[in-house]
């Protein structure tokens, strides 16, 4: 079971949790980028890469017996903060379509580059499946 950690008096975050407590079996998802199962990019559009990246995260979770609601934390790495901020509406839609209305603890970080040259986003996740 997951418990959202929200200190009293703190403003409620939108689209993420400040913290999550969980017990159970842990599934770690290594950094995923916006390419398909054949390691081919189908789009250079930021939102489409986010959508594919999230689909990849969900596929790996399923392989480990987990689903999106088991995600306890995510770290998003992107190469362009302005592109990220300029696409929040589309990112939110892609997130809700793929993950649902489950908002784990999250961090978002701009990086100089990702290992895959065409990648604009990389997401790493941790999930906990309740016992």
Buried (B, 14 or more C-beta within 10 A) or exposed (E): EBEBEEEEEEEEEEEBBBEBEBEBEBBEBEBBBBBEEEEEBEBEBBBBBBBBBBBBBBEBBEEBEBBBBBBBBBBBBBBBEEBBEEBEEBBBBBBEEBBEEBBBBBEBEBEEEBEBEEBBBBBBBBBBBEE
